[in-house]
Amino acid sequence: MASHNDLGKLGEDLACDFLKQKGYVIKERNWYSEKKEIDIIAECNQFLVIVEVKTRDTNFFGDPIDMISRSKIRNIIDAASHYIFIHNIQKEVRFDVISIICNKKITQIKHFEDAFFPPIG
């Protein structure tokens, strides 16, 4: 496995631990709808929370959250719609991003609730 894949897996592990400590219940990890992936699907209070995790070893090129493209957001929303439909979810849905900088010197986790919204119409 390439080192960026290792870093991505480490980031998702850190994000899951972080969410669990905040009281979230992890329902799925790396859930796929065709080729569209959701990193983490969790529940917290009345929400189904769809979480995109972005992990980098430095913020030299900007915060990892800034690396999420519009097409990636569309793919996450499409996959979430499929998940909601096949599981007959009746909860409100929230889209969060967890941004992680992780290297030998630091581990920094930022949680952005309601990071993006599905388009209306």
Backbone hydrogen bonds in HBPLUS format (Angstrom, degrees):
<---DONOR---> <-ACCEPTOR-->    atom                        ^
c    i                          cat <-CA-CA->   ^        H-A-AA   ^      H-
h    n   atom  resd res      DA  || num        DHA   H-A  angle D-A-AA Bond
n    s   type  num  typ     dist DA aas  dist angle  dist       angle   num
A0005-ASN N   A0002-ALA O   2.98 MM   3  5.26 126.3  2.27 103.4 117.6     1
A0006-ASP N   A0002-ALA O   3.05 MM   4  6.48 151.1  2.13 148.8 157.6     2
A0007-LEU N   A0003-SER O   2.91 MM   4  6.19 155.3  1.97 148.2 154.6     3
A0008-GLY N   A0004-HIS O   2.93 MM   4  6.09 152.3  2.01 138.7 146.4     4
A0009-LYS N   A0005-ASN O   2.94 MM   4  6.18 158.6  1.98 149.7 154.7     5
A0010-LEU N   A0006-ASP O   2.91 MM   4  6.12 162.6  1.95 149.1 154.3     6
A0011-GLY N   A0007-LEU O   2.85 MM   4  6.05 157.5  1.90 147.4 153.8     7
A0012-GLU N   A0008-GLY O   2.98 MM   4  6.27 155.0  2.05 146.4 152.6     8
A0013-ASP N   A0009-LYS O   2.91 MM   4  6.18 155.3  1.97 151.2 158.4     9
A0014-LEU N   A0010-LEU O   2.87 MM   4  6.15 162.1  1.90 154.0 158.7    10
A0015-ALA N   A0011-GLY O   2.82 MM   4  6.03 155.9  1.88 147.2 154.6    11
A0016-CYS N   A0012-GLU O   2.93 MM   4  6.11 158.7  1.98 146.4 151.5    12
A0017-ASP N   A0013-ASP O   3.02 MM   4  6.28 165.7  2.04 151.7 155.4    13
A0018-PHE N   A0014-LEU O   2.88 MM   4  6.04 160.0  1.92 149.4 155.4    14
A0019-LEU N   A0015-ALA O   2.88 MM   4  6.11 162.8  1.91 152.4 156.4    15
A0020-LYS N   A0016-CYS O   2.88 MM   4  6.08 163.9  1.91 154.1 158.7    16
A0021-GLN N   A0017-ASP O   3.00 MM   4  6.20 156.7  2.06 148.7 154.6    17
A0022-LYS N   A0018-PHE O   3.22 MM   4  6.51 132.2  2.46 136.6 149.0    18
A0022-LYS N   A0019-LEU O   2.98 MM   3  5.03 131.3  2.22  97.2 111.1    19
A0024-TYR N   A0019-LEU O   2.98 MM   5  5.28 162.0  2.01 145.6 139.6    20
A0023-GLY N   A0020-LYS O   2.95 MM   3  5.05 160.5  1.99 107.8 112.5    21
A0025-VAL N   A0043-GLU O   2.91 MM  18  5.17 163.5  1.93 150.1 155.7    22
A0043-GLU N   A0025-VAL O   2.83 MM  18  5.17 146.5  1.94 140.1 151.4    23
A0027-LYS N   A0041-ILE O   2.72 MM  14  5.47 155.5  1.78 147.2 154.6    24
A0028-GLU N   A0041-ILE O   3.10 MM  13  4.99 158.1  2.15 138.8 140.5    25
A0041-ILE N   A0028-GLU O   2.98 MM  13  4.99 165.0  2.00 137.8 137.5    26
A0030-ASN N   A0039-ASP O   2.80 MM   9  4.54 162.1  1.83 127.4 130.2    27
A0031-TRP N   A0038-ILE O   2.94 MM   7  5.20 136.3  2.14 157.5 156.1    28
A0038-ILE N   A0031-TRP O   2.79 MM   7  5.20 154.1  1.86 151.7 160.6    29
A0033-SER N   A0036-LYS O   2.84 MM   3  5.20 158.3  1.88 152.6 160.1    30
A0036-LYS N   A0033-SER O   2.94 MM   3  5.20 163.9  1.97 131.3 131.4    31
A0040-ILE N   A0051-VAL O   3.17 MM  11  5.01 152.1  2.25 147.3 148.7    32
A0051-VAL N   A0040-ILE O   2.83 MM  11  5.01 171.5  1.84 161.0 159.1    33
A0042-ALA N   A0049-VAL O   2.87 MM   7  5.04 166.3  1.89 149.0 153.7    34
A0049-VAL N   A0042-ALA O   2.70 MM   7  5.04 171.1  1.71 146.3 148.8    35
A0044-CYS N   A0047-PHE O   3.07 MM   3  5.36 159.4  2.11 144.6 150.1    36
A0047-PHE N   A0044-CYS O   2.93 MM   3  5.36 163.7  1.96 135.9 136.5    37
A0048-LEU N   A0092-GLU O   2.77 MM  44  6.13 159.9  1.81 162.4 169.6    38
A0094-ARG N   A0048-LEU O   2.91 MM  46  6.28 155.6  1.97 160.8 165.4    39
A0050-ILE N   A0094-ARG O   2.85 MM  44  6.18 166.3  1.86 170.5 172.5    40
A0096-ASP N   A0050-ILE O   2.84 MM  46  6.10 159.1  1.89 156.9 164.1    41
A0052-GLU N   A0096-ASP O   3.05 MM  44  6.44 161.5  2.08 147.0 149.7    42
A0098-ILE N   A0052-GLU O   2.89 MM  46  6.32 159.4  1.94 156.0 161.7    43
A0054-LYS N   A0098-ILE O   2.92 MM  44  6.31 164.3  1.95 162.8 166.9    44
A0100-ILE N   A0054-LYS O   2.81 MM  46  6.14 161.7  1.84 163.6 164.8    45
A0056-ARG N   A0100-ILE O   2.92 MM  44  6.35 157.1  1.97 159.8 166.2    46
A0102-CYS N   A0056-ARG O   2.94 MM  46  6.37 158.1  1.99 153.5 160.5    47
A0062-GLY N   A0059-ASN O   2.89 MM   3  4.85 162.4  1.92 110.8 114.3    48
A0066-ASP N   A0063-ASP O   2.87 MM   3  5.56 147.0  1.98 122.7 131.4    49
A0067-MET N   A0064-PRO O   2.95 MM   3  5.39 163.4  1.98 116.1 121.4    50
A0068-ILE N   A0065-ILE O   3.36 MM   3  5.91 160.0  2.40 118.5 118.3    51
A0073-ILE N   A0069-SER O   3.04 MM   4  6.39 156.9  2.10 147.7 153.7    52
A0074-ARG N   A0070-ARG O   2.93 MM   4  6.24 160.8  1.96 151.0 155.9    53
A0075-ASN N   A0071-SER O   2.97 MM   4  6.20 155.9  2.03 143.4 149.8    54
A0076-ILE N   A0072-LYS O   2.93 MM   4  6.23 156.7  1.99 151.9 157.9    55
A0077-ILE N   A0073-ILE O   2.93 MM   4  6.18 165.3  1.96 156.4 160.1    56
A0078-ASP N   A0074-ARG O   2.86 MM   4  6.07 159.9  1.90 150.9 156.7    57
A0079-ALA N   A0075-ASN O   2.93 MM   4  6.11 165.3  1.95 149.9 153.8    58
A0080-ALA N   A0076-ILE O   2.83 MM   4  6.01 158.3  1.87 149.6 156.4    59
A0081-SER N   A0077-ILE O   2.90 MM   4  6.09 155.1  1.96 147.9 154.4    60
A0082-HIS N   A0078-ASP O   3.11 MM   4  6.41 154.8  2.17 146.7 153.0    61
A0083-TYR N   A0079-ALA O   2.94 MM   4  6.24 160.9  1.97 152.1 157.3    62
A0084-ILE N   A0080-ALA O   2.86 MM   4  6.05 167.8  1.88 156.9 159.7    63
A0085-PHE N   A0081-SER O   2.98 MM   4  6.13 157.2  2.03 144.9 151.2    64
A0086-ILE N   A0082-HIS O   2.94 MM   4  6.17 175.2  1.94 160.4 160.7    65
A0087-HIS N   A0083-TYR O   3.02 MM   4  6.01 145.1  2.15 147.0 155.9    66
A0089-ILE N   A0084-ILE O   3.05 MM   5  4.96 157.7  2.10 137.6 144.1    67
A0088-ASN N   A0085-PHE O   3.27 MM   3  5.09 157.9  2.33  98.7 105.2    68
A0115-ALA N   A0095-PHE O   2.76 MM  20  5.98 129.6  2.02 149.2 164.7    69
A0097-VAL N   A0112-PHE O   3.00 MM  15  5.16 155.2  2.06 140.1 148.1    70
A0112-PHE N   A0097-VAL O   2.79 MM  15  5.16 174.4  1.79 169.5 169.7    71
A0099-SER N   A0110-LYS O   2.86 MM  11  5.13 155.9  1.92 151.9 157.6    72
A0110-LYS N   A0099-SER O   2.85 MM  11  5.13 156.8  1.91 152.1 158.9    73
A0101-ILE N   A0108-GLN O   2.93 MM   7  5.08 156.8  1.98 144.0 151.8    74
A0108-GLN N   A0101-ILE O   2.76 MM   7  5.08 163.0  1.79 152.9 159.0    75
A0103-ASN N   A0106-ILE O   2.90 MM   3  5.55 164.2  1.93 164.6 167.7    76
